[in-house]
Structure formats: C-alpha cells, structure tokens
Amino acid sequence: MTPAATTEQHDTATRAMPPALRPGTGDPVGGAVVLTLVHPDFLPPVYALASVLADRGYPVDVVSFSSPAAGQAMSMNGVELHDCGAHAGSALSRFRARQHFGRVAADIVRSARPAAILATCPFSFGVARKLVGAVPMVYLAYELYEAPARDVLRSPLTTFRNWRVLRRLDEASLVSTPSPERSGWLAGHAALSRLPVTILNAPSAALTRASRARVADVSLSRLVPDRIRQGVIVLNTGNVGPTQAILELVDSVAVWPERARLVITNMQDTAYARVVRARVASSPRRDDILLLPLIERQDMLAIQHSATVGVCLLRETTAPETRMPAPNKVGEYLHAGLLVVSNRMPYMDRLAEHGIAVLADALEPTAIGRAVQTAIERSVASDTRQAVRTAADTWYSMEWQARPVLDLLASHSALSTVTSDPHVPAIHAPASPSASTRVDRA
C-alpha cells in the first residue's frame, strides 16, 4: 500500500496510482471508496476485498484511522490507503477526528468519482450516506451492532447511531454479512426488505500465494525457540479472552502427542492474559507452550506457514458475535494449509463438511485434546496441506466471495469489459465437498 498521506498533507497529496481509463475513450473508470473506522490491519477482509477489486482493474481508495500496529500496512497496486490520524483521546478529540475523516472522504469521492462507496461500520455508513448522491452504497456488516437500552446511559451517541443505522440499511444497494446466520439475524433485526448476501471473511487467494514466497525468507529463530520450531506447531491467533477458551486450550496440551507444541499470539497485559500466563507456568508441559505478544504481519504469516493446525475455539455468550461467529483467522489458517480445530457450531460445521476442520465435542480440555490429536494425525498425509489450500482457493477465497460487489461495480462502472480480464483466473466453488478438496478422515 502506498505511504498514507498525513493529516496536513492530504489536501495537496497526489494519488499514487493514476485512475484506470475506459478502453477507447480515455474516460476514468469508476472504482470504489472504502470507508472504515477500524484500520485494515485489524480488518483483514478489507485488504482482501480491496486487492480483488484492484486486480479486476477498479482503483480503490481506503479511508481509515491510524493503526497502532506500526508497519503492518500491506502494499498493493491499485489501492491507496488514506490515513486520517488517530481516533483516540478525549471525546472532543475523537469528535474532531471523525469530522476530519468525513472531510477526507468527501475530498476523495469528489476526485475519484467512484462507482460505489463501501462502508464497514455504523460510523462509516453515516459518512457514506452524506456522500453517495447517485452512487450506489454497499454496507459490509463485519460486526453486528445492537442498540440495547442498557447502553443508552453508557454511550448514548453511539447507541443512537447504531439504532439509526439499523433503521436505514435498506438505503444501501447491497448489504452483506460474513455468515448466513448473521444475514438472517440482520434481516430480522433491521427489518430489511431483502436478505443480506453472505461474503465470508476470506483472504485473497492471490495475496496469500504471493505472501508464501515472501515469508519463506522470514527467520523465526528470534521469536520461536528451537524446541518449538522442531515440533508440530498448533497455533492460536487473534483475541485472547474467555470467549476463546484459551485456558481450556492450555490445559488440553497435557493430553497432546509428545511432539506437539502450542503457540499463542496476541498476549497482552489483560487480567485474563495474566491468568493464562500463570496456567502455562504451572503446566507440566510448559516448555512446549510459547506465548507471544502482538507481532508484525510478516512474522504472523511466517508462523502460520510453519504450523500444522490452527485453533479457533469460540464460547457462546449473550453477544450476537459469539452466537453467530465469523472469525477472520479461519481463512488465514486455511490459506496457510492448516487444518482447523474448533468446537461445534453451524459456521464450523460447514468447514468440517469440506473436510478441513476437526470439531471438539465440548469446550473442555479432554475433548479439545482429542480434536487436536486427530488433526495432527490427519495432517501427516503428504497432500493434506495442499488439499486444504485447494479447498480454500475454490471456496474460502475473496476472489469467489466478492462476486456480489464485483457485479454491482460492473453495472455502475465504465469497466464492464475489464472485469473478465483473462489474466485473472476464474474461481469456482464446488457445489459440495469433492475428492479433490476433502481431507481423508481418520
């Protein structure tokens, strides 16, 4: 991604990529402007979707606030990230930051003349509504926002904004969520006139293929001790909290095969993380467990590609996100060729049907341990990693999932002839798990 323009530089900064031109006319092609409060470093589907649109010839501008994870922004031709500074500090500071965000977005829409504006949260949806005019608006509901009465006193403005967005989602030309369960929930909760489409939180197959070559040169010796690297790595990334059943995962290592090693990333200074550290210190297999902080993107990808199994345990609570999960890390695991270990729920049942997940019967150490052991045993097959990647490329990829957005852009852009670029491979999802995409079950 090109270096982001600073707050002071934005008005005079030139676009890093010239706009694509319509063949034979020289007219600019309408691309996409993506508005996201959360930086794409922490919303990987934004990177993946932007990459796919750019690969199809659509210029993409992503407007976001700064990321606290310095140096993680990815570089992609045809995509420009506009950094609006930090969204932090006092209520007044955050209010001013949001006003600046709106001005930056308005400037970009005027200059880029996009074929569509994509919003990823209630705040960015509100900004997009002021800018769309005759331009189609897409709402990517990466999170499920409720507006319960108990939140009115805690955060009245945010609660009101979320409530107002739910009542206006039908204004969008396209609404999507990252799971069928969430699409059904949102249709009822927001009284939508049509069911949202499902666009899974999937990586770009093209980006992940390119990343494999880059991570081959990344040395993990400074992060991962020899004992861990020489074993069979079982990896847990993402949030570290009680809803991820990390304590149960740590306890399950006691029944893992002797050669198995557990790596947990994103260990921060929270009350739960401190309990996890204490549990690891008291584990009889503490030497087989590695706890890492938030690490840079390239290191994360390198660890994923050196692992064998990826863990995604999810405990249901009253929050809709836990009842209807759509975890980003599952796609990253699959594109790295990792079998996924999870617990039973509709979202994960689909992965198991494709032969790329092993499900624990309960969120308790013995059941988790059995699932990990089964996944390791299946992974010894020489073709397992490639079989998992094949399943990911043909179904769990943004190239396939982004079709509704591509169709919308094609119908509102001058680029209708370029979306069938012969250099962009067609991605076809199997109607059902096939021999080529299944992993043999034990």
N, C-alpha and C positions, 0 to 999 in steps of 0.2 A: 504494500500500500504506500502511496506517495506520502512524503512528510506532511503532517497535518498543518494547516495554516493556524497560526496563533490568533488569539482574540484580536490583537491590534493589527495583524497583517491581513485579516480575512478580506476586507473590502478591496484591497489592491492586489491580492494574490492572483496569479493566473492559473488557469486549470492545467493540471499536469498532463492530461490527455485531451487532444482535440476531439470535439464531438464527431461521432461517426456520421457519414454522409450517405444519403439515399442514392443508390446507383443510378447514374444517368442524369441526375438533376442537380446534385450539389447541395440539396436541402439537408439541414441537420436531422438526424434520426432522433426521435423521442425516446429517451431511456427511462430510468427510474430514479427517484429520490427516495431514500430510506431514512426515516426519522426514528431514532431510538434513544431513549433516556439512558438505558443501560449500554455501556460500551461493548462493541462486538467481541472484545477479549473475553467477556463473560456471557456472551450470547452467540455461541458458535454458528447456529443456523443462519445468522445474518451474513457472516463471512461466506458460508456455503452458497446461499441464495444469490448474493451479490456476484460471486465468482461464476455461477452458472449463467446469470443474465449477461455478464460481460463476455463470456465465452460465445454466447449467441449473437454478439455484436451490439448489445444495448449498453451505452455508457451508464454508469451507476455512481451516484453521489450518496454517501452515507454521512448523515449529520448526527453527532453524538457528543456526550460529555466525555471528559478525560477518563483514562483508565489508571487506577493505582498500580497496575502491574506493568511497570515500565518495560518497554522493549518488546512487547508481545504482539504488537500490531503486525499483521501479515501483509506481504506485498503482492498485489495482483494488478495486472494490466487491465485498464478499462474501469477501474474502481478507484474513487478518491474519497478518503476519509477527511471530514471537516471537524476538527476538534474545537468544541465550544468552551473549553476550560473546565474547571472542576465544578461539580454540583455538590457543594458541601458548605459547612459553616452554619451561620445563624439562619433563621427563617428569612430575614431580609436578603442575605447573600444568595440563598437558593432561589428566592423570587427573582432577583436581578439576573441570575444565571439563566433562568428559564426565559426571561424576556429576551436576553441575548440570543438564546437558542432559536427563538421564534424569528428574530431579525435575520439571523444567518440562513435559516431555512427559506425565508421569503426571498432573500437575495439569490439563492441558488435556484429556486423554482423559476424566478424571472429570467435568469440567464440560461438555464439548461433546457427550459421548455419540455419537461418530461412527458412521457406517455402515461405515466401513473405515479402516484405518491403512495409509498408503503409506510404504514405506522405500526409500531410494535408494542405499544402500551397506551393506557388512557391519556397520559400527558401528550404523547406524540400524536395521538388521534385528534385531540383538541387542536393542536397546532395545524395538522393536516386539513381539518375542516375549514380553517380560515384561508387556506391557500389553494384548494382544489379547483374552484371555478368549474370549468367543463372537463377537468382532468379526472379520470377515474381514481378512486381511492381504494386501497387494499388494507384491510386490518388483519395483521398477523397476531393472533391471540396466543402469544407464547406463555402468558400467565393467566390464571383465572382470578378475576377481581370480583369480590363480593362487596356489598355495602351494608354490613350488619349495623343495627342500631348502636351496639356497644362501641363501635369505632367513631361515632359522631363526636363524643367528648374528647377522645384521644387525638383525632386528626380530622376535624370537621371538613376542611377544604379538600383533602384527599378523598375522603369518603363521598363527599358530594360530587367530585369529579368522576369517580368511578361509577357512581349511580347514574350520572348524566350520560356517560359513555355507553353504558348498557342499554339505555333507552334510545340511543341514536345509531346503533351499529347497522341498522338497515340502510343507512345513508351510504355505506360502503358498497362499491361494486362487487367486491369479493371479500368474504370473511373466512379465515381459516383457523384451525386449531391443530396441535400436533398429535391428536389421537382421536379415534372415533368416539370414545367415551366423552371426551371433552366437547366434541362437536355437538353431541346430543344434549349435554348439560347446558352449554351456552345457548343453544336454540331455545330451550325452555326458559332458562333464567332471564334471557334478554328479550323473550317474546319475539324472536326473529321470524320473518315471513318465509325463510328458507333455511335449510340445514347448512351450516358451515362446511366447507370442504376440509378434508384432512391432509395436511402437509407435515409429514413426520420430521422431527428434529434430526435430520440426516446430514451427514457430511457430504461434501462434493467428492465424487469418485476421482475426478481429475486432480483435485488438490491433494487428496491423500496419496495418490500414486506418485505425484511429484515430491511429496514430503518423505516418502520412503527412501528416495535417493539422497535427500539432504541429511536425514537422521543417521544414515549409515556412517557418516563421518563424525558423529557426536560421541564423545567419550563419556561414559557413565562412571568411570572409576572415581571421580571426585565426589560423586553423590552416593554411589551404591557400592558397599564393600564387596570384596571378592566372594565371601561366603554367600551373600545374597545372589550375586550375579551368576554364580556357578550352580545354583539350584533352579527349580522350576518356579518361576515367579507368578504369584497370584496377586493381582493389582486391584486396589480400590482407590478411585479418584473422586473428585467432587466434594460435596459438603461432608463435614464430619459432625454428626449430631445424632441424637437418639432415634430420629426417624430413619436413619441409615443403618441402624442396628450394628454399630461399629464394635461395641463391647462384646456382643454375641459372636461377631466375626473373629475377634481376637481370641476369645475362649475356644472357638472351634479349631484353632490351629493345633490344639493338643491331640486331635484325632486325625490330622492330615498325614499323608505319606511323609516319610522321613526327609525326602529330597525337596519337599515343597517349602516355599518361602513366601511371606506376606509383606507387601509394600503398600503403605497407606500414605497418600499425599494430602496436602492442604491442611496440615496440622497447625492450627493457630492457637492463640492464647485465650481459650474459652474454658468455662467451667467443665464442660463435657470432655474437651480435649485433655484437660488435666487428669480427669478420671481415666481416660483411655491410656495415657502415659503410665499411670500408676498400675493399671491392669497389665500392661505389657511388661513392666518391670518385675511383676510378680509371677509372670507366666513361666512354666518350665521350659518353654521354647522361645524365650525372649531373644535369643541370639538369631532366631530365624525370622524375626519381625523387624522391619525398618519403617520408621516414621519420618516423613519428610514434610517440610513446610510448603507453602505455595511456591512452585518452581516455574521457571521460564518455559515458554511454549515448546521450544526445540527439545529441551530436556524431557518434558512430559511426553512428547511424541516418541522420543528415543526409548523411554521406559516402556511405553505401550508396546512398541515393536520388539522389545526384548522379553516381554511377558508371555504367558501361555493362556491364562484365564483372567477375565475381568469380572469384578464383583459389583453387583448393583442390588443391594438389599433395601427394601422400602417398607417401612411400617406405616400402616394406615392410621390417620388421626381424623379429627373433625375438619381439617383443612381440605378443600377440594383438590389441591395439588397432590396430596398423598392418596386420596381415594381414586384419582384418575391421573397417574403419573405419566410423564413423557420426558424421561431423563436424557440430557444431551450426551452423557458419557457412553450410553449404549451404542450409539452409532460409531463413536470413536473406537470403542473396543472392537466392533465388528470389522471396521475397515482396517484395523491392525491385524485382523485374523484371529482374534481371541474368542474362544467360547465364553458365553456369559453365564455366570451363576447368579440366580435371583430367587425370589420366592414367588409363589403362585399368585397371579392376578391376570386379568384379561390382556393387558398390554404385553406381558411377558409370555403368556400362553401362545401368542402368535409367533414369537421367536422360537419357542420350543417346537411348534408345528413345523417350522422350517429347519429344524434340526440344529439350530445354532445357539441353543440355551439349555442349561440344566437347571431345573427348579427344585428348590428345597421345599419340603412339605410344611415346614414351620420355621419361624424366626427364633430358633434355639440352637445352641452350639452343635449338638449331635447331628441334627438334620442338615445344618449348613455344612458341617464337615463331610457328611456323606455326599452332598452335591458337589463339593469341591473335589473330592476324591474321584467321583465319576467323571467330572470334566477333565481332570488330569489324565485319567486312563484313556478317554476318547481322544485326547489331543496327541497321544503318541503316534497315531496314524500319520503317515508321511504326507497325506494330501489334506489333512484337516484344516490347516491354516488357509490354504488356497480355496478350499470349499467354502469356508466361512466368508472369505473375501468375495467370492463369486456371488454368494447369496446377497451380500451387502451391495455389491455393484449393480445387481439386477433388480433390486427392490428397495433396499435401505440406502438409497443414494439421492442427493438433492437433484441430480440430473433427471431422475424419474419423478421425484416428488414435486418438483417445481412446475410441472406441466400446467396447472391452472393459472399461475402467474404469467407464464410464457404465452398462453393462449390469449390472456387479456391484453398483454403488451402487443401481441401481433395484430390484434383487432383495432388498436388505437395508435399504432406507430407506423412510420413510413418504412419499417424494416421487415415487412411481411415476407419478402423473398429471402432475407438473410437468415431467418430462424431455421431454415433447413440446410444450413451450411454443411457441405459434405465432409468437412474436416472435423465436425463434432459427431462422435459416434452416437448412434441411437441406443437408448437404454430401454430394455423391455423387461417388465416384471413377470415372473412366472405366475400363471393362474393358481398354481398350488405347488407345494414343495416337490421338487423333482429329484431324480437320482443325481443330477449334476450339482444340486445346491444343498442336498442333505448331508449331514454328518452321520456316519453309521452309529447307531445306538448300541450301547453295551447291553 
